[in-house]
């Protein structure tokens, strides 16, 4: 019976949030953001047909998938040599040598199937932070099979150049991660996942801000409506009533996050295709020290974004309870997730900035260009540290939020 009562109070608190017109408008805005972001992500995948005309969307992803999957398989020396020869043949065609843009586009259309393979070859034979488009013109069939060894040697040369200041332990960590990567890579169409990962952090940021807006008034609205005296004088006002508010904030944050991330992911992958989920992330992010697949990278990004969203929302609710001001609480997620990145650009403490909560929504950047940290004698990446640290912080915040509101005095 008591459990039913708590659930009833929880549903009531959630209902109160969405009874407000401003919150219903926020939900509508969130759906608009979902549609716009999905369209922008889908339009990242482009296909050029044999006549040199480009297109985006469902048909483009279908045609590009067909072209790339003709080369699906492990990138062995034989496959790399065939792709290199195909690239040289296309480059020597009359379309490629023409000064007419349309003719050049026709030549490019023939390259789309091997585009990902050529990216791997170009990165392997370029300097560490370079992309020399013309290097395939000077690579022999014997050399092209050394791309995996060159990936490691290029890193070592860069680390020894003195251009970056890494400790010896950090250098050893990066080299070890490069050497542990399983080769040869499996190649297939990955553009759906690539587009999704590039844009999902932006979508999560906007989602987190809207969620922060929704939960910011859960605690302060009692004071705004002058109902605080009734709430706290009620039998369960300072116990189950507060628990219901904490639970409502957590449920709204979790429910909206999971629902909208799922919708965004489903729309993008439904249109662009989910092929390549188990391909190594290095097919798209060549320098990454994370030896993970596209699916694993996606899950890591989503988990980091969720923890960042819960942190910002819980902090907003704590401020709401302390200040009794909804507008003040609304500003908190913006400060935590938007102002901190700006602050990191103007202060000279890059080590400290790497631990700001906004980094939880930038896991993709850490996968792309890992920031390193030394804890004791162990070197690891910053994202693998801040995700569990902030997860524990979010758990600690829940009882703090409860106690802060429980001790509020009626004025």
ChimeraX attribute file (.defattr): number of C-alpha atoms within 10 A of each C-alpha:
attribute: neighborCount
match mode: 1-to-1
recipient: residues
	/A:1	6
	/A:2	8
	/A:3	8
	/A:4	9
	/A:5	11
	/A:6	17
	/A:7	15
	/A:8	12
	/A:9	20
	/A:10	23
	/A:11	16
	/A:12	14
	/A:13	21
	/A:14	19
	/A:15	12
	/A:16	15
	/A:17	21
	/A:18	15
	/A:19	11
	/A:20	11
	/A:21	10
	/A:22	13
	/A:23	19
	/A:24	14
	/A:25	12
	/A:26	16
	/A:27	18
	/A:28	12
	/A:29	13
	/A:30	20
	/A:31	15
	/A:32	12
	/A:33	16
	/A:34	19
	/A:35	15
	/A:36	13
	/A:37	18
	/A:38	23
	/A:39	14
	/A:40	14
	/A:41	23
	/A:42	26
	/A:43	18
	/A:44	19
	/A:45	19
	/A:46	18
	/A:47	23
	/A:48	21
	/A:49	19
	/A:50	14
	/A:51	12
	/A:52	18
	/A:53	12
	/A:54	13
	/A:55	16
	/A:56	16
	/A:57	19
	/A:58	17
	/A:59	14
	/A:60	21
	/A:61	24
	/A:62	15
	/A:63	18
	/A:64	22
	/A:65	22
	/A:66	16
	/A:67	21
	/A:68	21
	/A:69	18
	/A:70	12
	/A:71	19
	/A:72	17
	/A:73	13
	/A:74	15
	/A:75	21
	/A:76	17
	/A:77	17
	/A:78	14
	/A:79	17
	/A:80	23
	/A:81	19
	/A:82	15
	/A:83	22
	/A:84	21
	/A:85	16
	/A:86	14
	/A:87	20
	/A:88	14
	/A:89	11
	/A:90	18
	/A:91	17
	/A:92	11
	/A:93	12
	/A:94	12
	/A:95	18
	/A:96	19
	/A:97	13
	/A:98	12
	/A:99	10
	/A:100	10
	/A:101	12
	/A:102	15
	/A:103	18
	/A:104	18
	/A:105	20
	/A:106	19
	/A:107	26
	/A:108	22
	/A:109	22
	/A:110	18
	/A:111	20
	/A:112	20
	/A:113	23
	/A:114	23
	/A:115	17
	/A:116	20
	/A:117	21
	/A:118	19
	/A:119	17
	/A:120	21
	/A:121	25
	/A:122	21
	/A:123	22
	/A:124	26
	/A:125	23
	/A:126	18
	/A:127	15
	/A:128	19
	/A:129	11
	/A:130	11
	/A:131	14
	/A:132	14
	/A:133	14
	/A:134	10
	/A:135	14
	/A:136	19
	/A:137	12
	/A:138	9
	/A:139	15
	/A:140	12
	/A:141	14
	/A:142	10
	/A:143	14
	/A:144	23
	/A:145	18
	/A:146	16
	/A:147	21
	/A:148	19
	/A:149	12
	/A:150	18
	/A:151	23
	/A:152	19
	/A:153	16
	/A:154	18
	/A:155	19
	/A:156	16
	/A:157	12
	/A:158	14
	/A:159	21
	/A:160	13
	/A:161	10
	/A:162	9
	/A:163	8
	/A:164	9
	/A:165	11
	/A:166	13
	/A:167	12
	/A:168	9
	/A:169	13
	/A:170	19
	/A:171	17
	/A:172	15
	/A:173	18
	/A:174	23
	/A:175	18
	/A:176	13
	/A:177	14
	/A:178	21
	/A:179	15
	/A:180	11
	/A:181	16
	/A:182	12
	/A:183	12
	/A:184	14
	/A:185	19
	/A:186	16
	/A:187	21
	/A:188	27
	/A:189	26
	/A:190	25
	/A:191	25
	/A:192	25
	/A:193	24
	/A:194	21
	/A:195	19
	/A:196	22
	/A:197	21
	/A:198	13
	/A:199	17
	/A:200	23
	/A:201	21
	/A:202	14
	/A:203	20
	/A:204	23
	/A:205	22
	/A:206	16
	/A:207	24
	/A:208	27
	/A:209	22
	/A:210	24
	/A:211	28
	/A:212	29
	/A:213	24
	/A:214	23
	/A:215	28
	/A:216	31
	/A:217	27
	/A:218	21
	/A:219	28
	/A:220	25
	/A:221	19
	/A:222	17
	/A:223	19
	/A:224	13
	/A:225	8
	/A:226	11
	/A:227	11
	/A:228	20
	/A:229	14
	/A:230	12
	/A:231	17
	/A:232	20
	/A:233	11
	/A:234	12
	/A:235	11
	/A:236	13
	/A:237	17
	/A:238	18
	/A:239	15
	/A:240	17
	/A:241	20
	/A:242	23
	/A:243	22
	/A:244	22
	/A:245	24
	/A:246	23
	/A:247	20
	/A:248	23
	/A:249	28
	/A:250	17
	/A:251	15
	/A:252	18
	/A:253	24
	/A:254	16
	/A:255	12
	/A:256	18
	/A:257	21
	/A:258	13
	/A:259	11
	/A:260	17
	/A:261	19
	/A:262	13
	/A:263	16
	/A:264	21
	/A:265	19
	/A:266	15
	/A:267	18
	/A:268	24
	/A:269	19
	/A:270	13
	/A:271	17
	/A:272	30
	/A:273	20
	/A:274	20
	/A:275	17
	/A:276	23
	/A:277	20
	/A:278	16
	/A:279	20
	/A:280	26
	/A:281	27
	/A:282	20
	/A:283	22
	/A:284	18
	/A:285	15
	/A:286	17
	/A:287	21
	/A:288	20
	/A:289	25
	/A:290	22
	/A:291	16
	/A:292	19
	/A:293	17
	/A:294	24
	/A:295	18
	/A:296	17
	/A:297	21
	/A:298	21
	/A:299	12
	/A:300	19
	/A:301	25
	/A:302	24
	/A:303	18
	/A:304	27
	/A:305	29
	/A:306	23
	/A:307	24
	/A:308	29
	/A:309	30
	/A:310	24
	/A:311	26
	/A:312	25
	/A:313	31
	/A:314	27
	/A:315	22
	/A:316	28
	/A:317	31
	/A:318	25
	/A:319	23
	/A:320	26
	/A:321	28
	/A:322	17
	/A:323	15
	/A:324	21
	/A:325	18
	/A:326	23
	/A:327	14
	/A:328	15
	/A:329	27
	/A:330	24
	/A:331	16
	/A:332	25
	/A:333	27
	/A:334	21
	/A:335	15
	/A:336	20
	/A:337	23
	/A:338	15
	/A:339	13
	/A:340	16
	/A:341	17
	/A:342	11
	/A:343	14
	/A:344	16
	/A:345	11
	/A:346	9
	/A:347	10
	/A:348	10
	/A:349	11
	/A:350	11
	/A:351	13
	/A:352	10
	/A:353	17
	/A:354	20
	/A:355	17
	/A:356	16
	/A:357	24
	/A:358	26
	/A:359	23
	/A:360	29
	/A:361	27
	/A:362	20
	/A:363	27
	/A:364	23
	/A:365	16
	/A:366	21
	/A:367	24
	/A:368	17
	/A:369	16
	/A:370	19
	/A:371	15
	/A:372	21
	/A:373	17
	/A:374	13
	/A:375	9
	/A:376	6
	/A:377	6
	/A:378	10
	/A:379	17
	/A:380	16
	/A:381	20
	/A:382	21
	/A:383	27
	/A:384	15
	/A:385	14
	/A:386	21
	/A:387	25
	/A:388	14
	/A:389	13
	/A:390	19
	/A:391	18
	/A:392	12
	/A:393	13
	/A:394	21
	/A:395	13
	/A:396	11
	/A:397	17
	/A:398	18
	/A:399	12
	/A:400	14
	/A:401	23
	/A:402	19
	/A:403	16
	/A:404	13
	/A:405	24
	/A:406	17
	/A:407	11
	/A:408	14
	/A:409	9
	/A:410	11
	/A:411	7
